[in-house]
Amino acid sequence: MNTLAKLSDTLNELMLLNGLTEQSLADKSGIPISCISSYVRGSQAPYLDTLVKLAECFNCSIDYLLGRTDKACEKTYNNPVAFAQRFKELLKTNDCLSYSETFGKMDISKSSFYEWKRGKSLPTLDKLVKLAEFFDCSVDFLSGREK
């Protein structure tokens, strides 16, 4: 099952368990109802900041929402640091590869790599999962929610 489909299934399950409708989730999270509907149907992928809001609403990890773990991980998370900051930290700690080798191995474009590094854009849902796999970390760690 792909990440978007798993997110859809998890959102539907969590909404049912918490007695939430799409409208009440939109009200609680501050995410527009049209976006919530798209995520629940699995027709649109949320950005990282939206994933953080959804995880906070359900007091779970982003990795749980994406089906990367079966444990909801109910705990207190940090206020997220900027993705660019965490990305740079990961690049420093994994400095055995040059930047060109790194984005080549991650199968991302050079421009995306440098935009993420400079904080000009955020990775898509699929790229977030690829980054977490590449760096062997959680998406919550990438978002700065975990230390």
C-alpha positions as CSV (number, residue, x, y, z in Angstrom):
1,M,0.0,0.0,0.0
2,N,1.4,3.4,-0.9
3,T,2.0,6.2,1.6
4,L,-1.0,8.3,0.5
5,A,-3.4,5.4,0.7
6,K,-2.1,4.5,4.2
7,L,-2.5,8.1,5.3
8,S,-6.1,8.0,4.1
9,D,-6.8,4.7,6.0
10,T,-5.1,6.0,9.2
11,L,-7.0,9.3,9.1
12,N,-10.3,7.5,8.6
13,E,-9.6,5.2,11.5
14,L,-8.4,7.9,13.8
15,M,-11.4,10.1,13.0
16,L,-13.8,7.2,13.7
17,L,-12.0,6.3,17.0
18,N,-12.1,10.0,18.1
19,G,-15.7,10.7,16.9
20,L,-14.6,13.3,14.5
21,T,-16.1,14.3,11.2
22,E,-14.1,16.0,8.4
23,Q,-15.6,19.3,9.5
24,S,-14.7,18.8,13.2
25,L,-11.2,17.8,12.2
26,A,-10.9,20.9,10.1
27,D,-12.1,23.0,12.9
28,K,-9.8,21.4,15.5
29,S,-6.7,21.5,13.2
30,G,-7.2,24.7,11.4
31,I,-6.8,22.9,8.1
32,P,-9.4,23.8,5.4
33,I,-12.2,21.2,5.1
34,S,-11.4,20.8,1.3
35,C,-7.9,19.7,2.2
36,I,-9.1,17.3,5.0
37,S,-11.5,15.8,2.5
38,S,-8.7,15.3,-0.1
39,Y,-6.4,13.6,2.5
40,V,-9.3,11.4,3.8
41,R,-10.0,10.3,0.1
42,G,-6.4,9.8,-0.6
43,S,-6.4,12.2,-3.6
44,Q,-3.9,14.7,-2.3
45,A,-0.8,14.6,-0.1
46,P,-0.3,17.1,2.7
47,Y,2.8,19.2,3.2
48,L,5.0,18.7,6.2
49,D,3.5,21.5,8.2
50,T,0.1,20.0,7.7
51,L,1.3,16.5,8.7
52,V,2.5,18.1,11.9
53,K,-0.9,19.6,12.6
54,L,-2.7,16.3,11.9
55,A,-0.3,14.4,14.2
56,E,-0.8,17.0,16.9
57,C,-4.6,16.7,16.7
58,F,-4.4,13.0,17.2
59,N,-1.4,13.1,19.6
60,C,0.5,10.6,17.5
61,S,3.6,10.5,15.4
62,I,3.8,11.5,11.8
63,D,5.2,8.1,11.1
64,Y,2.1,6.5,12.5
65,L,-0.1,8.6,10.2
66,L,2.0,7.5,7.2
67,G,2.0,3.8,8.1
68,R,5.7,3.6,8.8
69,T,5.0,2.3,12.3
70,D,2.1,0.5,13.9
71,K,2.5,2.3,17.3
72,A,0.7,5.6,17.7
73,C,3.6,6.8,20.0
74,E,1.5,9.0,22.2
75,K,4.0,11.3,23.8
76,T,4.9,14.9,24.0
77,Y,6.8,16.1,21.0
78,N,9.0,19.2,20.6
79,N,7.9,22.3,18.8
80,P,9.2,21.5,15.3
81,V,12.4,23.0,14.2
82,A,12.6,24.2,10.6
83,F,13.1,21.4,8.2
84,A,16.1,23.1,6.6
85,Q,17.8,23.2,9.9
86,R,17.3,19.5,10.5
87,F,18.2,18.6,6.9
88,K,21.5,20.5,7.3
89,E,22.2,18.7,10.6
90,L,21.6,15.3,8.9
91,L,23.9,16.2,6.0
92,K,26.6,17.2,8.5
93,T,26.4,14.0,10.5
94,N,26.4,11.9,7.3
95,D,29.3,13.8,5.6
96,C,30.8,10.7,4.2
97,L,29.1,11.6,0.9
98,S,29.5,14.8,-1.2
99,Y,26.3,16.7,-1.8
100,S,26.1,15.5,-5.4
101,E,26.5,11.9,-4.2
102,T,23.8,12.4,-1.6
103,F,21.1,13.8,-3.9
104,G,22.1,11.2,-6.5
105,K,21.6,8.4,-4.0
106,M,18.3,9.9,-2.7
107,D,17.0,10.2,-6.3
108,I,16.2,13.9,-6.0
109,S,17.0,16.8,-8.2
110,K,19.9,19.1,-7.5
111,S,17.5,22.1,-7.4
112,S,15.2,20.4,-4.8
113,F,18.2,19.5,-2.7
114,Y,19.5,23.0,-2.5
115,E,16.0,24.6,-2.0
116,W,15.4,22.3,1.0
117,K,18.8,23.1,2.3
118,R,18.2,26.9,2.0
119,G,14.6,26.6,3.4
120,K,13.0,27.7,0.2
121,S,10.8,24.7,-0.1
122,L,9.7,21.5,1.6
123,P,9.8,18.0,0.3
124,T,6.7,16.2,-0.9
125,L,5.2,13.4,1.1
126,D,7.0,10.7,-1.0
127,K,10.4,12.6,-0.8
128,L,9.9,12.9,3.0
129,V,9.6,9.1,3.3
130,K,12.6,8.7,1.0
131,L,14.7,11.0,3.1
132,A,13.7,9.2,6.3
133,E,14.7,5.9,4.8
134,F,18.0,7.3,3.4
135,F,18.9,8.9,6.8
136,D,17.5,5.9,8.7
137,C,15.3,8.2,10.9
138,S,11.7,8.9,11.5
139,V,9.7,11.6,9.6
140,D,9.1,13.1,13.1
141,F,12.8,13.5,13.5
142,L,13.0,15.1,10.0
143,S,10.3,17.5,11.0
144,G,12.2,18.4,14.2
145,R,9.5,17.0,16.5
146,E,11.9,14.4,17.9
147,K,15.4,15.0,19.2
